[in-house]
Amino acid sequence: MNTPLFSFDNTQTKMPDAFYERVNPTPVKKPDLIKLNEEFATELGLDIDALKSSDAIDTYGGNYIPEGADPIALAYAGHQFGNLVPQLGDGRAILLGEVVSPEGIRYDIQLKGAGRTPFSRGGDGRAAIGPIMREYLLSEAMVKLGVPTTRALAAVTTGEEVVRDRILPGAVITRIATGFVRVGTFQYFAIRDNKDAVKQLADSVIARNYPEVTNAENPYLALLEAVAERQATLIAKWMQFGFIHGVMNTDNMSIAGETIDYGPCAFMDEFDFNRVYSSIDRNGRYAYSNQPIMGQWNLIRLAETFLPLLHKDSEQAVSIAEEILKGFQTQYEVYWLEGMRSKIGLTKPEEGDRGLINELLQCMADNKADFTLTFHYLSQLELASTESNKAIRDLFTKPEAFDAWAIKWRERLTRENSRDEERKAAMQAMNPIYIPRNHQIEAAIRAAEDHDDFSVFHELYDVLQTPFNFQSGKESYMLPPEPEEEVLQTFCGT
């Protein structure tokens, strides 16, 4: 082809071999395009026509290695549900190379579901169509919600089948991130006592993702602080939208601070502090309310790998790390409270705001109220009138419980001289109408798997691109599932 697909500028393959294994994708029978993310491709400065070509579609499926690509699978370890696994690595993901956007941002281009690698550990290296569609929908919905995330550039079917609990159509997603280094990447080298590799990895992460810490007195200390802050902001956003990652293992925690590895994740419908969807999280380790705790736990594991970089004296290093990690909880609380204040229309902090927010959440939990719709309808309410309360009251099994809270809320708004139109507009910009609900994703997957029909996927995708704006004729996408539609478990897809 005349126009190259990507202008690769690869740096990771200049690292020592210990960081990766070279491996080409395994070709598939017949790749067929499900969707190309033209909006994101334009942001990356890529040629849309070239990305629709037969060579491009072959690239997304792993059948064609574009010029300049240098395919590798990355090495990493990880704590999985608290248990350290010394070697994991990219078992079904292959990094083609790196590109630099017109804004100067460096991105990795990776194929997920591209076949076996040296890290596959007996797996087939493939992906079924369901997990690929879920990742595409959720990651791009996150973008529109303003949550840092990996991105989806393209997805293809493979013309082949994969065997899971049953035989399913295969697919591959081309996903993009500002970096695929994980906490588990640092652990991989730390548990092998390879201090030089840990330092080299930290230097690489600083150069790529945290250049602002380069000139700090101790760049590694500053790096740990910066990673902790990004995790605090990320998890606060998850909590503000009712998102449950489902598998916050250290190998699924991005050093770049992006949501990564959309496996058994879900957005809540009915609110529950202890909600779990992941089929493999049997003890609720990664339940909704545990996510900030587990974020800190993962950072402790990262800090352990950083100790030789923080101070020559091991006790001093531990003391330094402890101070940083204590700060994580404070940072998280600040970001969470700031976001939740905005969700209920508050702009001037008061001491009792946390209690007011927690009282609403408890009321929602006690009365089985839908998380997203509660905040959406709250953003519609007038300060002086209760006539518009019906929509939100209907979400609560005991509406009088919401009424009691709403009195306190209105009193609080009155104290800061809140104006309805300004407040409502600000709240509506924070509270989405549409989220990727489990039952809607499942309907899209069922149509694709059972009938080779991707129209449900495409329509849902389009709705999720403007989550804060009411879309006439799309009212059904606002609604929680009927009892027979409810999806209680989500799966990782491996």
SEDODREN-96712 format. One line per field, with one value per residue (C-alpha): x, y, z; residue number from 1. Coordinates in nm, 2 decimals, decimal comma. Layout:
# SEDODREN-96712
X: (X	...) $
Y: (Y	...) $
Z: (Z	...) $
num: (NUM	...) $
This chain:
# SEDODREN-96712
X: (0,00	0,11	0,02	0,19	-0,06	0,15	0,47	0,63	0,89	0,97	1,17	1,07	1,26	1,57	1,54	1,72	1,56	1,45	1,17	1,00	0,99	0,97	0,67	0,46	0,08	-0,07	-0,26	-0,64	-0,87	-1,05	-1,04	-1,35	-1,38	-1,64	-1,55	-1,28	-1,26	-1,23	-1,25	-0,96	-0,76	-0,79	-0,66	-0,36	-0,30	-0,36	-0,49	-0,85	-0,86	-0,54	-0,69	-0,99	-0,77	-0,74	-0,38	-0,51	-0,78	-0,52	-0,31	-0,59	-0,63	-0,26	-0,22	0,00	0,29	0,30	0,62	0,81	0,64	0,85	0,61	0,67	0,50	0,58	0,70	0,54	0,44	0,15	-0,05	-0,37	-0,63	-0,35	-0,13	0,20	0,25	0,62	0,56	0,25	0,32	0,12	-0,03	-0,26	-0,15	0,12	0,26	0,31	0,50	0,47	0,34	0,36	0,05	0,05	0,04	0,36	0,19	0,35	0,11	0,16	-0,04	-0,13	-0,33	-0,53	-0,64	-0,36	-0,24	0,00	0,31	0,59	0,38	0,06	0,10	-0,11	-0,37	-0,47	-0,38	-0,72	-1,02	-1,39	-1,60	-1,79	-1,49	-1,36	-1,70	-1,72	-1,37	-1,44	-1,77	-1,65	-1,32	-1,46	-1,75	-1,49	-1,33	-1,66	-1,71	-1,37	-1,21	-0,84	-0,84	-0,68	-0,85	-0,99	-0,88	-1,03	-1,19	-1,22	-1,38	-1,13	-1,35	-1,24	-1,39	-1,25	-1,34	-1,44	-1,73	-1,87	-1,76	-1,76	-1,67	-1,32	-1,21	-0,91	-0,91	-0,65	-0,61	-0,39	-0,24	0,01	0,19	0,13	0,37	0,20	0,28	0,34	0,61	0,82	0,74	0,87	1,22	1,21	1,14	1,43	1,65	1,73	1,78	1,93	1,62	1,39	1,59	1,59	1,22	1,16	1,37	1,17	0,84	0,96	1,08	0,75	0,47	0,61	0,87	0,77	0,96	1,29	1,46	1,33	1,58	1,49	1,31	1,20	1,05	0,87	0,76	0,61	0,42	0,30	0,18	-0,01	-0,18	-0,29	-0,43	-0,62	-0,78	-0,86	-1,03	-1,22	-1,37	-1,46	-1,64	-1,82	-1,97	-2,05	-1,78	-1,64	-1,32	-1,36	-1,00	-0,76	-0,47	-0,12	-0,08	-0,40	-0,28	-0,13	0,16	0,03	-0,29	-0,53	-0,81	-0,67	-0,79	-1,16	-1,24	-1,52	-1,59	-1,93	-2,12	-2,37	-2,74	-2,90	-2,66	-2,48	-2,16	-2,05	-2,15	-1,94	-2,00	-1,68	-1,74	-1,38	-1,41	-1,57	-1,48	-1,55	-1,19	-1,25	-1,61	-1,72	-1,64	-1,30	-1,16	-0,98	-0,84	-0,71	-0,56	-0,35	-0,26	-0,13	0,07	0,23	0,34	0,48	0,66	0,83	0,99	1,11	1,28	1,64	1,57	1,43	1,73	2,04	1,94	1,66	1,48	1,49	1,35	1,06	0,99	0,98	0,75	0,51	0,47	0,38	0,13	-0,03	-0,09	-0,27	-0,58	-0,59	-0,55	-0,82	-1,06	-1,01	-1,07	-1,37	-1,53	-1,47	-1,64	-1,93	-1,99	-2,02	-2,26	-2,51	-2,46	-2,24	-1,97	-1,87	-1,73	-1,88	-1,78	-2,09	-2,08	-1,93	-2,20	-2,47	-2,33	-2,28	-2,64	-2,77	-2,56	-2,68	-3,04	-2,98	-2,84	-3,12	-3,38	-3,23	-3,21	-3,04	-2,70	-2,69	-3,06	-3,06	-2,79	-2,94	-3,29	-3,14	-2,98	-3,33	-3,48	-3,58	-3,46	-3,79	-4,03	-4,10	-4,34	-4,06	-3,96	-4,17	-3,91	-3,65	-3,89	-4,00	-3,64	-3,67	-3,86	-3,94	-3,96	-4,01	-3,65	-3,54	-3,78	-3,61	-3,27	-3,38	-3,50	-3,14	-3,00	-3,22	-3,13	-2,76	-2,80	-2,99	-2,69	-2,47	-2,73	-2,76	-2,93	-3,14	-3,03	-2,66	-2,66	-2,86	-2,64	-2,33	-2,48	-2,59	-2,23	-2,12	-2,41	-2,45	-2,78	-2,63	-2,38	-2,28	-2,52	-2,46	-2,78	-2,74	-2,38	-2,51	-2,78	-2,51	-2,30	-2,59	-2,69	-2,33	-2,26	-2,60	-2,70	-2,38	-2,57	-2,36	-2,63	-2,71	-2,34	-2,32	-2,63	-2,52	-2,18	-2,33	-2,55	-2,26	-2,06	-2,28	-2,36	-2,45	-2,70	-3,06	-3,11	-3,47	-3,58	-3,31	-3,50	-3,46	-3,09	-3,14	-3,33	-3,20	-3,27	-3,60	-3,56	-3,53	-3,26	-3,04	-2,68	-2,54	-2,20	-1,94	-1,65	-1,28	-1,30	-0,97) $
Y: (0,00	0,36	0,52	0,36	0,26	0,39	0,60	0,38	0,53	0,23	0,27	-0,04	-0,28	-0,08	-0,20	-0,52	-0,85	-0,93	-0,68	-0,86	-1,15	-1,10	-1,27	-1,22	-1,24	-1,57	-1,52	-1,58	-1,73	-1,42	-1,09	-0,88	-0,52	-0,47	-0,11	0,15	0,44	0,72	1,00	0,86	0,78	1,14	1,25	1,03	1,19	0,87	0,83	0,71	0,56	0,37	0,23	0,09	-0,09	-0,46	-0,44	-0,25	-0,51	-0,78	-0,59	-0,58	-0,95	-1,02	-1,14	-0,85	-0,69	-0,32	-0,15	-0,03	-0,27	-0,46	-0,70	-0,80	-0,94	-0,77	-0,94	-0,88	-1,06	-0,97	-1,03	-1,20	-1,18	-1,13	-1,42	-1,34	-1,50	-1,45	-1,47	-1,36	-1,13	-1,07	-1,41	-1,30	-0,94	-0,84	-0,49	-0,38	-0,06	0,30	0,61	0,98	1,19	1,54	1,67	1,48	1,21	0,86	0,57	0,19	0,00	-0,35	-0,64	-0,83	-1,18	-1,21	-1,56	-1,74	-1,58	-1,72	-1,59	-1,77	-2,04	-2,30	-2,05	-2,03	-1,66	-1,58	-1,38	-1,44	-1,17	-1,09	-0,96	-0,77	-0,59	-0,52	-0,37	-0,16	-0,02	0,04	0,19	0,44	0,52	0,60	0,85	1,04	1,03	1,19	0,88	0,80	0,48	0,27	0,32	0,11	0,18	-0,11	-0,45	-0,74	-1,08	-1,36	-1,61	-1,86	-2,00	-2,02	-2,27	-2,14	-2,28	-2,32	-2,25	-1,88	-1,66	-1,52	-1,15	-0,92	-0,56	-0,31	-0,11	0,19	0,33	0,59	0,29	-0,07	-0,08	-0,21	-0,25	-0,61	-0,51	-0,36	-0,67	-0,90	-0,75	-0,68	-1,04	-1,14	-0,90	-0,72	-0,37	-0,24	-0,34	-0,17	0,15	0,13	0,07	0,36	0,59	0,48	0,55	0,89	0,99	0,87	0,94	1,16	1,40	1,66	1,47	1,44	1,73	1,64	1,60	1,23	1,15	0,81	0,94	1,20	0,93	0,72	1,03	1,11	0,75	0,75	1,08	0,95	0,63	0,84	1,05	0,75	0,55	0,85	0,88	0,51	0,56	0,87	0,68	0,36	0,16	-0,16	-0,28	-0,63	-0,75	-0,49	-0,73	-0,56	-0,68	-0,49	-0,16	0,08	0,30	0,56	0,59	0,46	0,22	-0,10	-0,46	-0,45	-0,80	-0,87	-0,50	-0,34	-0,02	-0,06	-0,04	-0,07	0,08	-0,15	-0,06	-0,42	-0,49	-0,75	-0,86	-1,05	-1,42	-1,49	-1,24	-1,49	-1,32	-0,96	-0,85	-0,60	-0,50	-0,14	0,00	-0,18	-0,02	0,27	0,02	-0,21	0,08	0,16	-0,21	-0,22	0,10	-0,06	-0,34	-0,09	0,10	-0,23	-0,25	0,12	0,09	0,06	0,38	0,58	0,57	0,37	0,29	0,04	0,17	0,52	0,40	0,22	0,54	0,75	0,51	0,49	0,87	0,87	0,59	0,76	1,05	0,84	0,80	1,17	1,25	1,00	1,15	1,50	1,39	1,18	1,45	1,71	1,50	1,40	1,76	1,85	1,55	1,69	2,05	2,19	2,45	2,59	2,33	2,29	2,05	1,84	1,77	1,43	1,32	1,46	1,26	0,94	0,97	0,99	0,68	0,49	0,58	0,46	0,13	0,08	0,15	-0,02	0,30	0,30	0,48	0,66	0,76	0,89	1,15	1,23	1,30	1,49	1,72	1,80	1,91	2,27	2,42	2,56	2,30	1,94	1,89	1,74	1,48	1,19	1,05	1,03	0,92	0,62	0,49	0,43	0,15	0,39	0,74	0,91	0,83	1,03	1,31	1,34	1,36	1,61	1,86	1,86	1,89	2,19	2,36	2,31	2,46	2,76	2,84	2,89	3,09	2,83	2,93	2,66	2,70	2,73	2,45	2,22	2,27	2,20	1,89	1,76	1,80	1,56	1,31	1,10	0,99	0,69	0,44	0,11	-0,10	-0,47	-0,59	-0,36	-0,49	-0,84	-0,77	-0,65	-0,95	-1,19	-1,03	-1,06	-1,41	-1,57	-1,38	-1,21	-0,88	-0,58	-0,32	-0,34	-0,29	0,01	0,18	0,14	0,27	0,58	0,65	0,63	0,89	1,17	1,03	1,37	1,48	1,36	1,18	1,17	0,82	0,66	0,66	0,28	0,32	0,52	0,24	-0,02	-0,39	-0,56	-0,86	-1,10	-0,88	-0,84	-0,95	-1,05	-1,18	-1,07	-1,28	-1,21	-1,39	-1,58) $
Z: (0,00	-0,06	0,27	0,57	0,85	1,13	1,16	1,43	1,67	1,89	2,21	2,41	2,19	2,28	2,63	2,74	2,63	2,98	2,94	2,66	2,42	2,05	1,90	1,59	1,60	1,49	1,16	1,16	0,90	0,78	0,97	0,92	1,06	1,34	1,40	1,34	1,58	1,33	1,58	1,78	1,47	1,36	1,71	1,65	1,31	1,12	0,77	0,79	0,43	0,50	0,83	0,63	0,37	0,34	0,48	0,78	0,85	0,81	1,06	1,32	1,29	1,31	0,95	0,83	1,01	0,90	0,81	1,11	1,36	1,60	1,77	2,14	2,44	2,77	3,08	3,42	3,74	3,97	4,28	4,17	4,45	4,69	4,58	4,40	4,07	3,97	3,59	3,40	3,10	2,79	2,73	2,44	2,38	2,13	2,12	1,75	1,82	1,93	1,76	1,85	1,81	1,66	2,03	2,10	2,31	2,28	2,24	2,24	1,97	2,09	1,96	2,22	2,12	1,87	1,96	2,19	2,33	2,55	2,84	2,75	3,02	2,84	2,71	2,35	2,32	2,17	2,27	2,22	2,06	2,38	2,59	2,28	2,24	2,61	2,62	2,31	2,45	2,81	2,73	2,48	2,72	2,98	2,75	2,72	3,09	3,14	3,30	3,21	3,01	2,75	2,41	2,14	1,78	1,60	1,65	1,40	1,40	1,30	1,11	1,37	1,69	2,04	2,31	2,65	2,84	2,49	2,13	2,05	1,76	1,79	1,77	1,82	1,95	1,87	2,19	2,26	2,58	2,69	2,84	2,93	3,22	3,53	3,90	3,81	3,57	3,85	4,06	3,79	3,82	4,20	4,29	4,07	4,26	3,94	4,08	3,76	3,56	3,82	3,79	3,41	3,41	3,64	3,42	3,11	3,29	3,40	3,05	2,89	3,14	3,41	3,26	3,52	3,79	3,60	3,78	4,13	4,41	4,41	4,08	4,20	4,51	4,30	4,06	4,34	4,46	4,11	4,05	4,38	4,29	3,95	4,11	4,37	4,10	3,88	4,16	4,28	3,93	3,92	4,25	4,13	3,83	4,00	3,81	3,95	3,78	3,92	3,90	4,06	4,06	4,05	3,69	3,60	3,76	3,50	3,61	3,36	3,57	3,31	3,35	3,19	3,13	3,10	3,20	3,45	3,50	3,53	3,61	3,89	3,84	4,18	4,43	4,68	4,87	4,85	4,49	4,31	3,95	3,87	3,86	3,99	4,29	4,52	4,84	4,73	4,75	4,47	4,56	4,49	4,84	4,86	4,55	4,73	4,98	4,71	4,52	4,83	4,87	4,51	4,57	4,87	4,65	4,40	4,68	4,79	4,45	4,48	4,81	4,68	4,47	4,76	5,00	5,05	5,41	5,40	5,71	5,58	5,25	5,42	5,62	5,31	5,13	5,43	5,42	5,05	5,10	5,40	5,16	4,91	5,13	5,20	4,82	4,74	4,99	4,86	4,50	4,59	4,80	4,54	4,27	4,49	4,59	4,23	4,16	4,42	4,31	4,59	4,51	4,84	5,08	5,43	5,71	5,69	5,32	5,36	5,59	5,36	5,07	5,27	5,39	5,03	4,94	5,24	5,15	4,80	4,92	5,17	4,91	4,61	4,40	4,07	4,10	3,77	3,75	4,11	4,04	3,69	3,83	4,12	3,87	3,74	4,07	4,14	4,47	4,58	4,44	4,52	4,22	4,01	4,26	4,12	3,89	4,15	4,43	4,22	4,23	4,61	4,77	5,05	4,89	5,22	5,30	5,00	5,09	5,43	5,27	5,01	5,28	5,41	5,06	4,98	5,30	5,22	4,87	5,01	5,23	4,93	4,74	4,47	4,15	3,99	3,62	3,69	3,95	3,73	3,43	3,64	3,79	3,45	3,32	3,61	3,61	3,29	3,16	2,97	3,09	2,94	3,14	3,17	3,02	2,72	2,66	2,69	2,43	2,19	2,25	2,21	1,88	1,75	1,88	1,79	1,48	1,35	1,40	1,51	1,48	1,85	1,93	1,69	1,83	2,19	2,10	1,94	2,24	2,48	2,29	2,44	2,78	2,95	2,68	2,65	2,32	2,19	2,10	2,31	2,64	2,67	2,71	3,03	3,20	3,44	3,35	3,41	3,65	3,36	3,19	3,50	3,46	3,80	3,69	3,45	3,32	3,24	2,90	2,92) $
num: (1	2	3	4	5	6	7	8	9	10	11	12	13	14	15	16	17	18	19	20	21	22	23	24	25	26	27	28	29	30	31	32	33	34	35	36	37	38	39	40	41	42	43	44	45	46	47	48	49	50	51	52	53	54	55	56	57	58	59	60	61	62	63	64	65	66	67	68	69	70	71	72	73	74	75	76	77	78	79	80	81	82	83	84	85	86	87	88	89	90	91	92	93	94	95	96	97	98	99	100	101	102	103	104	105	106	107	108	109	110	111	112	113	114	115	116	117	118	119	120	121	122	123	124	125	126	127	128	129	130	131	132	133	134	135	136	137	138	139	140	141	142	143	144	145	146	147	148	149	150	151	152	153	154	155	156	157	158	159	160	161	162	163	164	165	166	167	168	169	170	171	172	173	174	175	176	177	178	179	180	181	182	183	184	185	186	187	188	189	190	191	192	193	194	195	196	197	198	199	200	201	202	203	204	205	206	207	208	209	210	211	212	213	214	215	216	217	218	219	220	221	222	223	224	225	226	227	228	229	230	231	232	233	234	235	236	237	238	239	240	241	242	243	244	245	246	247	248	249	250	251	252	253	254	255	256	257	258	259	260	261	262	263	264	265	266	267	268	269	270	271	272	273	274	275	276	277	278	279	280	281	282	283	284	285	286	287	288	289	290	291	292	293	294	295	296	297	298	299	300	301	302	303	304	305	306	307	308	309	310	311	312	313	314	315	316	317	318	319	320	321	322	323	324	325	326	327	328	329	330	331	332	333	334	335	336	337	338	339	340	341	342	343	344	345	346	347	348	349	350	351	352	353	354	355	356	357	358	359	360	361	362	363	364	365	366	367	368	369	370	371	372	373	374	375	376	377	378	379	380	381	382	383	384	385	386	387	388	389	390	391	392	393	394	395	396	397	398	399	400	401	402	403	404	405	406	407	408	409	410	411	412	413	414	415	416	417	418	419	420	421	422	423	424	425	426	427	428	429	430	431	432	433	434	435	436	437	438	439	440	441	442	443	444	445	446	447	448	449	450	451	452	453	454	455	456	457	458	459	460	461	462	463	464	465	466	467	468	469	470	471	472	473	474	475	476	477	478	479	480	481	482	483	484	485	486	487	488	489	490	491	492	493	494) $
